[in-house]
Amino acid sequence: MNDTPLVDTHFHVYLKDMPLTSWAWHHPPEDASAERFIEVMDQHGIGFGVIAAASLHGQYNDYVIRSLRRHKRLRGTVFVQPETDMYTLERMKADGVVGIRLFFRRVPNPPDLTSPEYRLLLRRVRDLDWHVHTLVSSPMLPEVIQAVEGAGVKLVIDHFGKPDEALGVNCPGFKALLAAVERGRTWVKMSGGFRMPSKDSARSYAQALLRVSGGERLMWASDWPFAAFEDRVSYAQTIADLHDWVPDAATRRLIGGETPMRL
């Protein structure tokens, strides 16, 4: 394809022997090393990538950070405790970290973003000019958006916001996401279409987002190595999905390159 995305904004790297949390929802069947992903990028003409912190490994950010140090084409996000000090965060930034991940799905104690310790963390994220990226159950999304916006922090929502499958574009969480995109401090990853109930549902989410943003606040991502779908999805298919969701080539270039590079 002659207009392959420039930036893959969400993929994971890990090794099978890395520690897992007690509530890990998936046990990787094989290594998904940074070097292996670099090969995938080169095979498909992808220039840059953003490693998404994998919830499976909790606070074990070590492998991601070492990968960022080795491969300057990559940036990444991390999981951190809210009391993580400024000096540690600044060192992470120097190593290529560009944000934190807040994860609310399948975790035993979801964070309270209105607590003093999380208000402090969000202020530090703002001071570092990082972003928060998150995936939450659709009913929780409006309050998460409100808390992150209220802290003045840039918000990136993964996988179309994972709308309620029964309600689709009409669910309150997705409507809150659309309104946040219009306000201008929230970005959405067009990714994980293979996790949706159908191709039509992913296409409908994309169309709604394009109507609101025109592509200005949208980014593409592969979600490699397709956790729990390893043998059912190819990298080329995730690029083809972007072409399906966004027929206009100029808008694809915006989503696949200009917007993520600016962010």
N, C-alpha and C positions, 0 to 999 in steps of 0.2 A: 504494500500500500504506500502511496507516495506522500501521504500526510500522517505518518505514524506520530503518535504523541511524543513530545519532547521529554516530559516528566511523568513518571509513575509515582503518584502521591501516597500510595498505601500498599505496602507489602511487608512480609515478615521474614526475618532471618533467625534461625535457631539450629541447635544441634540436639540430637536425640538424647544425649546424656546430660543436658542442662536440667537444673532442678525445676520441678513443677510445683505449683501451689496445691494445697490439699483439695481445692475445689476446681482444679483444671478440668475443663470440659472436653479436652481432646488430647490424645497422646500421639505426637508426631510419629509417623511410621518410618521416616528417614530424615537424614540431615537436610536442612535447607540453608546452606551456608551462604555467606555474603559473596564468596567467589563464584559459587554456582549461579547466584542471581546476576552477577556482573556478566556472565556468559549469556544468560537469557536476554539481558538488556541489549547486548551487542548483536545477538542473533536477530533482534527485532527492531534495531535502530533507535532504541531509547537512550537519551542522553544522560538523564539524571534521575535519582530516585530518593524517596523519603521512606525510611524504615519506620513502620508503625510498631510501637511497643506491643508485644504480645501478652495478653492477659494471662496466658498459661504460666508465665514465669514470674509474675509479680514484680518485686523490687529488683530482681536480678537483671540489671541493665548492662552488665559487664560486657557481654558478647556484642551487643549493639554498639556500645561506645568504642570498643576495640575495632569494630568493622568501620566505623566512621573515621577513625584515625588512619586506617589503611587505605581507604578508598575515598578520595576527596570529591568524587562525583555524587556521593551519598550524603544525605542529612537524616536526622532521626528524631524520634520522640521517646520519652521515658516515663516510667511510673516512679513517682517519688512520694515519700511521706510528707505530710503538710508541714512538718517542722524542719524539713531540709534547709540548711543554712545557705545564705547568699553566696558564700565562697564556693561551695560545692556546685551550686547551680551555674555560677559564672565559669567554672572549669568545664562543666558539661557544654556550655555554649561554645567555648573555645574549641572543643572537640567536634563540634558539628551538630549538637542538639538544637532543635528549633521549637520545641514545644513539649507539653506534657499530655499524657493520656489519662482521662478520667473514665473509669469503667464502672458501669452500674448494672450490667447484666450478669446473672449467674454468680454474683459475689455475695458472700454472707453478710457483709456490713457495708452497704453503699455509702459513699461519703455524703456528709451534710455540708453543702457548699455555703451555707449561711453561718456556720460555726466560726468562732474567732480564728481557729488555726487554718481553716480553708480560706477565709478572707485574707489572711496574711499570705498564704501561698499564691493566691490569685493576684495579689498586689505585686509580688515578686515576678510572676509570669508577665504581668503588664510592664514592669520596669525593664525586664530583659527583652521586650518586644517579641516574645514568644506567642504561641497560640495554644489553646486547649483543643484537643480533638476527642470526640466521645461518641459512644453508641449506647443509647439507653432505650428502655422499653417506651413505646410511643406515649403512654399516659404520663410518664415522668418528664418528657421532653420540654413542655412549656416552662416548668419551674427551673430546669437546668439552664435553658436559654436565658431566662430572666436573671438568674444568679450570675452567670458569666458575663452577660451584657452589663449588668449593674456594676460589675467590677472593672468595666472598661477593657475587657480582654477580648481578643479576637477568638472566635469560635469556629471550629471546623467539625462538621457533622458527617460521620461515616455512613456509607452504604445507603444513600438516599434517606437517611433517618429511620430506616427499617419500619415503614408504616405498618399499622395493624392490617393483617392480611384480609380480614373480613370487610374493613371499611375503606382500605386503599387511600386514594387521594382525599377522601372525605373525613379521614380520622383527625381528631383535634391536634395530635402531635404533628402531623404533616402540615396542617394549616398553620400551626405556630412556626414551623420551620420556614414556610413560604414567607410569612410576615417578617421573620427575622432576616431573611435574605434581602428583602426589600429595604429594611432599615440600614443595611450596608456594613454590618460588622460580623456577618456570619457567612461562611462558605460551606458548600456541600460537595461531598465526593460522589461522583457517578461511578459506582462500583458495586461489586457483589451481586450483579444481576442474576448469576447462577444460584444465589441463595433465595431468590424471590419465588413465589408460587408459580409464576409463568412469565414468559417473555413479554406478554402484553402488559402485565402489571408494571414491570420495570420500565417499559416504554411509556406508560401513562405517567409515571413519576417524573421521568425525564421531560416529557412535554410540558407538564405543569411547571417545573423549575425553569425551563427555557422561556415560558411565557412571562414569568416574573423577572428573570434576571438577564435574559438575552445571552447568557453564557458568562456574564461578567463575574459571577461569584461561584462558578462551578469548576470542578476539576475532575480529571479521570484517574482511575486507579485499577490495578489488576487484581489486588488481594491475593497475589501469589504467596505461598504455594497452595492456595485454595484449601485451607484446613477443612478436613472431613469430606472434601470433594476432590482429593488429590488425583484420582484416576478418572475423573469425569469431566475435567475442564482443562483446556489448553490456553497458553498465554495468547496465542493468535486469536482464540475465540473472544477473549476479553477486549481485544482491540476491535474485532468485528462488531462486538456489542456497541462500542462507542459510535461506530458508523451507523448502526441501526437506530440508536437513540438520537443522534444528531446528524441529520442528512446533509446539512450545509457545511462545506469544507472550511469556510472562513471561521465559523463558530467552533468547529472542532479544533482549529489551530489555537483559538483563544482558550478553550477549555484544556487542551493538551499541552499548552506551552506558556502563553502570555500570562494567564491568571496565576498559575502556580509559581512561576518565576517572580512575579511581583510580590506575592504573599511571602 
